[in-house]
Amino acid sequence: MSVYNKAHELARAISQSREYSELKSAFEKIKNDEKAKQMYKDFRKKQIEVQLDEISGKNTDEKAKQLENLYEVLSYNDDLKNLLESEVKFATLAADIQEILSKALDFDLENW
């Protein structure tokens, strides 16, 4: 059994998953909508800013509120709302796969 072959098999399974298919479709729906794409990019940029501030230990209350308000605005656009929901589903799939791999490799970093 080749680990690389199994990795390719996993990649194919992910690319054929419902979660990936829905995410890809959601991106396609906004592909030609410049306003929606810009709103999405602005949301992601603000989200990264908040995450970096949190990591740095900075107060994120104001930026987090702005991010929440931006999410509310985005959610009025059905295609953007669908994209964000599809991203959450795909991220859950990826996190579940990561957890399975971590358990299989017996990495117990909490007890170092």
N, C-alpha and C positions, 0 to 999 in steps of 0.2 A: 504494500500500500504506500503510495507516494503522497506525502503531505501536500505537495504542490498540486497534484491532481485533485485531491480533496478540496483544496482551497479554490481551485477553478470550478469544481462542482458546486461548492457553496455560493460562489459568485453568480453562477448561472441560476441557481435556485432563488437567490435574492432578486436577480433581474427579472425573474418570472413570477415573483410574488405579487399578491394583490396590492400590498402596501406600496411597492415600487411602481407598479403600473398606475395606481391612482395618483401618486406624486408626479410622475412623468406627465400624465394627462393634465394635471392641475397646472403645471408649468407651461404646457402647450397652450392652455386657454388664455394665459395672459401674455404670451410671447409677442403678439402683435399689438398689444394695448400699451402704448408708451406711458400713459398716465398711471396705469396699474403697476407696471414694472417699476416706475420711479417711486411710487408709494411703497412698494415692497422693499426696494433697496434702502429707502430712508428708514423703514421700520427695522430692517436687519442692522443697519449702521447704528441706530440708537440702541438696539439690543446689545450689540457688542460693546458700545460705550458703557452701558450699565454694568455688564459683566466684568469689564476691565476695572471699572471703579470699585466694584465689590471685591475683586481680588486684591486690589491695592489698599483696601480698607477705608476707602473714601465713603462719605455719606452719599447715598444714591437715591434718597427720598424724592428729590425734585425730578431727576431724570427718570426714575421708575414711574412716577406719576405721568410724565410726558409720554413714556412708552405705553402705558396703559391707555391713555387718551388716543394715541396713534392707533393702537389695536382696535379700539372702538370704532374709529373712523374706517379702518380697513374692513372691518366686519360688515359694513354696509354694502360692500361690493361682494356679491356672492362668489365670484371667481377667486378673489383674494382670500376670503374666509375659507373656502374649500382648500386652497393651497396651504394655508397655515394649519388647518386640521389634518391634511394629508402629511405634512411635515412631522407633526406630532406622532402620527401613527407609524411613519417610517422610522423615526427616532426611537420609538418604543421597540420596534423590531430589532434595530441595531443594538440597543442597550441589552435586550434579552440575549442576543447572540454573544455579545461581549461577556455577559454574566455566565453563560454556558461555557465559554472558552476558559474563563478565569477559574471556574469551579473544576473543570476537567484538568487544568494544569496545576491545580492545588496551590494557587497563590493565596496565601493567607497573610496579607500585609498587616492586618490588625494585630497579629500576635508576634511581630518581629521583636 
